[in-house]
Amino acid sequence: MTQARASHLRLVQSEPTPAPLKAPRLRFKPVVRMADGVAFGLHVETDVTFEDTFRPRHFSDAALPNAAEWLGDMIERACRLADDTNAPGRPISITAPVAALADPDLAMACEAGVRRSRLLPQEIRIDFPDVSVSSLEEFALDRLDSVRKRGFRVGLDARRSWRTPLNARARLTFEAIRLSPELFEQLEIPASRLDIAASDGVALIAENARWRDAEKLAQMGIHFAMSPRADS
């Protein structure tokens, strides 16, 4: 009996399978009005961001997850957590990955996420990083409009930069702007930008603020803060 020879077969070395990723843990941080402490919603904070979790050095380009889908999943998880814990306060704000705004399916992914929960799009505000909005310019506002047409609220995350111009269209688009007052002067952001936003009813939300800074922040047009700290 002759043995079949399989010289044409080659041993293909498979790529190592990456270890399963830990699902981000979520927690809510209260947003309040500095003048009287009245609740102004909740912000979703995660221990792992999209940019921290998914790096090209760990995955091939084909294996990289979609930023818009990741955001949709975060919306679903935040909605379910708020529903399960009966968390008070709306809107619930969620920070979008930088890459999410460039995805043409962004609005669809966000809507799919909220539909998998029991909350409504109107209860969610998506804060988009300034770097993603400013780099896409007017095209970014078109993409943001598609998100708003699905019922979501839209905010600007200006904690690290604020290059997005506040023209009339932008002031109608953004419901809130998150910023860091301590970095405001370092970034050389014109104070007039705050005045323009505040005068048009855009809520300016400070991070890393103290209760004792309420009067100073109010003079800058900043009337809201995220988890303000008590004096030590």
DARARA-V273366 format. One record per backbone hydrogen bond with DSSP energy under -1.0 kcal/mol. CO is the residue of the C=O (numbers start at 0). NH is the residue of the N-H. E is the energy in kcal/mol with one decimal. If there is no record, write none. Layout:
<<CO & NH & E> <CO & NH & E>>
This chain:
<<5 & 8 & -1.4> <24 & 46 & -1.4> <26 & 44 & -2.9> <28 & 42 & -2.6> <29 & 226 & -2.6> <30 & 39 & -4.0> <31 & 224 & -2.3> <32 & 36 & -2.9> <37 & 32 & -2.7> <40 & 30 & -2.4> <41 & 92 & -3.1> <42 & 28 & -2.5> <44 & 26 & -1.8> <48 & 52 & -2.0> <49 & 53 & -2.3> <54 & 57 & -2.3> <54 & 58 & -1.1> <65 & 69 & -2.4> <66 & 70 & -2.1> <67 & 71 & -2.3> <68 & 72 & -2.3> <69 & 73 & -2.1> <70 & 74 & -2.5> <71 & 75 & -2.1> <72 & 76 & -2.5> <73 & 77 & -2.7> <74 & 78 & -2.5> <75 & 79 & -2.5> <76 & 80 & -2.3> <77 & 81 & -2.4> <78 & 82 & -2.3> <79 & 83 & -3.0> <80 & 84 & -2.1> <81 & 86 & -1.8> <90 & 41 & -2.3> <91 & 124 & -2.5> <92 & 43 & -2.9> <93 & 126 & -2.7> <96 & 99 & -1.0> <99 & 102 & -1.6> <102 & 105 & -1.7> <104 & 108 & -2.5> <105 & 109 & -2.3> <106 & 110 & -2.3> <107 & 111 & -2.4> <108 & 112 & -1.8> <109 & 113 & -2.1> <110 & 114 & -2.0> <113 & 116 & -1.5> <119 & 122 & -1.9> <120 & 123 & -2.1> <122 & 91 & -2.9> <123 & 152 & -2.6> <124 & 93 & -2.4> <125 & 154 & -2.6> <126 & 95 & -2.8> <127 & 156 & -2.6> <128 & 132 & -1.7> <129 & 133 & -3.1> <130 & 134 & -1.2> <132 & 136 & -1.1> <135 & 138 & -1.4> <136 & 139 & -1.1> <136 & 140 & -1.1> <137 & 141 & -1.7> <138 & 142 & -2.0> <139 & 143 & -2.6> <140 & 144 & -2.3> <141 & 145 & -1.4> <142 & 146 & -1.2> <143 & 147 & -2.4> <144 & 148 & -2.3> <146 & 151 & -1.4> <147 & 150 & -2.0> <152 & 125 & -2.4> <153 & 174 & -3.4> <154 & 127 & -2.5> <155 & 177 & -2.5> <156 & 129 & -2.3> <164 & 166 & -1.1> <166 & 170 & -2.4> <167 & 171 & -1.3> <168 & 172 & -1.1> <169 & 173 & -2.6> <174 & 202 & -2.3> <175 & 155 & -2.3> <176 & 204 & -2.9> <177 & 157 & -2.6> <178 & 206 & -1.6> <179 & 182 & -1.5> <182 & 186 & -2.3> <183 & 188 & -1.7> <184 & 187 & -1.2> <189 & 192 & -1.5> <190 & 194 & -1.7> <191 & 195 & -2.6> <192 & 196 & -2.0> <193 & 197 & -3.0> <194 & 198 & -2.5> <195 & 199 & -1.1> <196 & 201 & -2.4> <197 & 200 & -1.6> <202 & 176 & -2.8> <203 & 223 & -1.5> <204 & 178 & -2.6> <205 & 225 & -2.6> <208 & 228 & -2.7> <209 & 212 & -1.7> <210 & 213 & -1.8> <212 & 216 & -2.9> <213 & 217 & -2.3> <214 & 218 & -1.7> <216 & 221 & -2.7> <217 & 220 & -1.3> <222 & 33 & -2.3> <223 & 205 & -2.7> <224 & 31 & -2.6> <228 & 210 & -2.4>>
